[in-house]
Amino acid sequence: EPEVTQTPSHQVTQMGQEVILRCVPISNHLYFYWYRQILGQKVEFLVSFYNNEISEKSEIFDDQFSVERPDGSNFTLKIRSTKLEDSAMYFCASSDYYGRNQPQHFGDGTRLSIL
Amino acid sequence: QKEVEQDPGPLSVPEGAIVSLNCTYSNSAFQYFMWYRQYSRKGPELLMYTYSSGNKEDGRFTAQVDKSSKYISLFIRDSQPSDSATYLCAMGYNFNKFYFGSGTKLNVKP
């Protein structure tokens, strides 16, 4: 069964540094998402992306965050200047044709640790 | 205001038991309801998806949505030790954004 693939599985970064988290969505999917899960807390929506632009973003997704689909397969989340509170699991998800309202399929996440 | 509430458990049951997992929500505009299973150090895995009210069955799993009560349930029949995981409900009013519950940790004892 097709999968959403995320790399790296664990990223350790110094506070203030930039980090890029990478995702390869399921190949025929058109809609892409990032969520995060702080340890012991809920999965929280960050951003959705369709047709090379952001569809919706949460209040968490401030100017320090950006997303990009640099080629036909990758979908990235960049955090420009990381803070301690950015430490979390970051999940990428993708879904099929929007008009058929298909649910989201998740990758296994990248654990981001900010020191 | 908390959008989605879910009892965190943990819930411990013997093998073969029927498990009932529940979520309540506050936003009457929610139309899409999902249940995900999450194993330790893994991403959420889609189990069931329901649009609007009603029941949906898939093997040992049954999802119910009661929009009038703003209450959704997942039932697991003949529970197995391999069902031990955290179960997350998720919902939304469109497919741009989902709101998740905090997850219920289930332990099925052999």
Interface residues (C-beta under 8 A of the other chain):
Chain A: V4 Q6 Y31 Y35 Q41 K42 V43 E44 F45 S48 S55 E56 S58 F91 S95 Y98 N101 Q102 P103 Q104 H105 F106 G107 D108 G109
Chain B: V4 Y32 M34 Y36 R41 K42 G43 P44 E45 L46 Y49 Y51 L88 A90 F95 N96 K97 F98 Y99 F100 G101 S102 G103
